[in-house]
Amino acid sequence: MSTNDERMVSCNERDREILLTFKEGIVDSYGRISTWTTEKDCCAWEGIHCDNITRRVTRVELPFIFKDGHTKYLKGEMNLCILKLEFLSHLDLSDNAFNMVTIPSNHHNITHVSKLLYLDLSMNGNIVMDNLEWLSPFSSLKYLNLRKIDLHRESNWLHAVAMFPSLSELQLGGCKLNTFILNPSIEYMNLSSLITLDLSFNNFTSHFPGKFFNLTKHITYLDLRGSNIQGEILSNILNLRNLRHLYLSYNQLRGSIPHEIGQLSHIQTLDLYKNMLSGCIPPSLGNLSSLYSLSIGFNNFSGEISKKTFSKLNSLDSLDLSSLNVVFKFDFYWVPPFQLSALYLSQTNLGPNFPSWIYTQKSLESLDLYSSGISLVDRNKFVNLIETISYSIVLSDNSMAPDLSNITLKAYSFLFLDHNNFTGSLPNLSPMTEFVDFSYNSFFGSIPHSWKNLKSLYFISLWSNKLSGEVLVHLSQSTQLLVMNLGENEFSGTMPINMPPGLEVIILRANQFEGNIPTVLFNLSSLFHLDLAHNKLSGSIPDCGYNLTHMVTNQSLATWYGSIIELFQKGQDYVYTTNPDRRTIDLLVNSFSGKVPMELFRLVQVQTLNLSHNNFMGTIPKTIGGMKNLESLDLSNNMFYGEIPESTSVLNFLDYLNLSHNNLIGKIPIGTQLQSFDASSYFGNPNLCGAPLNNCTTEEENPKNVTPTRRNEDEDSMRESLYLGMGVGFAVGFWGMCGSLFLLRKWRHTYYQFVDGVSDKIYVTFIVMLNRFKRN
């Protein structure tokens, strides 16, 4: 190619300068615009399109992209100098992470006739714009999307966008708009080209002016969801005879659905979900033969819903009647004129029989019958139905009791069958299954072999069934798992050395697990709730460097799991939550022994710590005072000895404490919290004194004239040897007579407490004699 030819195809120098100025403020961490160099023709730069003849820049497309397994987006400053490109018709900077916008001071001096037709700056982090006056030069705009740009300071936004006579699509959702002011002059403005209008998720504090819709008669898509719209449904909206999609959900609309709703002959989507509408559902609703999606749940409607309501809705694909206090009157043999893909009837009074017409729906992808009073099902029809559903099944909180053995559920998103009476063995699941809640049923037997392939599983709850066998070897391969709730079953086996690395909640309470705790458990950086209570686990807690980040740092625990999780805390309290935020370690009633590693008492964000009813020994370290977020502490029924550290007096959030039945001595530290507990929190420590127990004598207040901080490792070792010798002696001397008693757990704990009491007295005598010997 000749030099002259190269000059002919190179981009315009003015365009190049504008683009390089735009680039200056961008933080390009992912190489999104790495090709933007002076050595390369700007028409060949990433995201730049030029006219084939004039070589002027006509399109700039730099939205967020997902490429090679990575998200690639731009950050930093969005400089709107780029709008000075004279022949620019299309600009897309959407879905990036710009945090500021710069509008050049001479922006209004643009002299050329703008050719800009398409402008998308949506979904860009925390950008705030004071006003929209900068849009005035672009009178040819047909598409404008500023979604999620903060416009709360712009009170005259409607006037600004009404200056574009050719505007067909306006997206201002989530812009924090709060006013809807109609200037007198707006009646002379032409918005007749507007077809799509999205003002969703704003916060309008004034009533929505009905006459606005007199200016937009050709609109087909109207979205006002979640924008604090009050009053009745505007009759002006019902005059939009071309309307196909109407979204008014999550507002505060009152009154009834107007009978005129039946005049919207082209309507395909009608969304009135979660308002305060009342009255009867008008029969005219059944005339909307083009209706594809109907969502009127969570309102205050009354009256009846019968087959007449749906007689002409042949095109209906999605139906949401959730939480309606209406009477459903459907003939047992009624076959609807539609085949739904989604049906939501949660919190309705459908029962006790499973509605027979639902069995006729062969194309369902999502079914939600949560808490709908159903107890009686036709087992064969029911199984045939749920086996064909491909996306989600929610049947929680009913009383259904069919046997689900030997079936396969294909729904891969939500499988919530909890709080029913389902029986039989667990069903087979799709390998793509993500959320499973089968808790509070009567499933029995072992985990199906097919569950080893649940590679996409995030959440599983099998709480309170009759399941048995080894389960952890199956679920340890579910590498995406966040929540594992297997409590209140009869599972057995040991804990595997490999666990899903992202686990946040582990609940194995009340099973038959045995063996040691693997070290890997304390290297799960996201773990914040660990409940291993009431099992047969033994050995010592691993003494290693812990990597429990969520139990050390104050990071937000904002995960929503979509189902209820049982959290056990403060002695006997259960908390049921879909968004657990308590950092917990519960090892209650096992056979753990040895000293508790110091690392455990450095988990400063833990709120509930329960080590009770084990065989732990050693002193309580003073570092426990650093666990300032502790609300519940239970170390009872162990063999802890020594004094209660003074540092416990600064645990200001503590509202449950149990240190009973140990070998603690000395005076209870003075602190607002420690004296507020009942004496039962300290019972079973005969050498412990001070409020709320009896006052201390001089000898009790200064036991052995040695503080815990002066005890050295030799003395601890001597004491442990003494315990060991005594244990062996008693075991040999009395095994023939008492061996059978030791097999009973309750009697064994009584024996340990007796031995501890005797050994403490011997130890104290020995130390006193040793000190006298040293002084002599």
Buried (B, 14 or more C-beta within 10 A) or exposed (E): EEEEEEEEEBBBEEBBEBBEBBBEBBEBEBEBBEBBEEEEBBBEBEBBBBBEEEBBBBBBBBBBBEEEEEEBBBBBBBBBBBBBBBBBBBBBBBBBBBBBBEBBEEBEEBEEEBBBBBBBBBBBBEBEBEBBBBBBBBBBBBBBBBBBBBBBEBBBBBBBBBBBBEBBBBBBBBBBBBBBEBEEEBEEBEBEBBBBBBBBBBEBEEEBBEEBBEBBBBBBBBBBBBBBBBEEBBEBBBBBEBBBBBBBBBBEBBEBBBEBBBBBEBBBBBBBBBBEBEEEBBEBBBBBBBBBBBBBBBBBBEEEBBBEBBBBBEBBBBBBBBBBEBEBEBEEEBEBEBEBBBBBBBBBBBBEEBBBBBBBBEEBBBBBBBBBBBBEBBEEBBBEBBBBBBBBBBBBBBEBBBBBBEBEBBBBBBBBBBBBEBBBBBBBBBBBBBBBBBBBBBBBBBBBEBBBBBEBBBBBBBBBBEBBBBBBBBBBBBBBBBBBBBBBBEBBBBBBEEBBBBBBBBBBBBBEBBEBBBBBBBBBBBBBBBBBBBBEBBBBBBBEEBEBBBBBEEEEBEBEBBBBBBBBBBBEEEEEEEEBEBBBBBBBBBBBBBBBBEBBBBBBBBBBBBBBBBBBBBBBBBBBBBBEBBBBBBBBBBBBBBBBBBBBBBBEEBEBBBBBBBBBBBBBBEBEBBEEBEEEBBBBBEBBBBBBBEEBEEEBEEBBEBEBEEBEEEBBEBBBEBBEEBBEEBEEEEEEEEEEEBEEEEEBBEBBBEBBEEBBEEBBEEBEEEEEEEEE
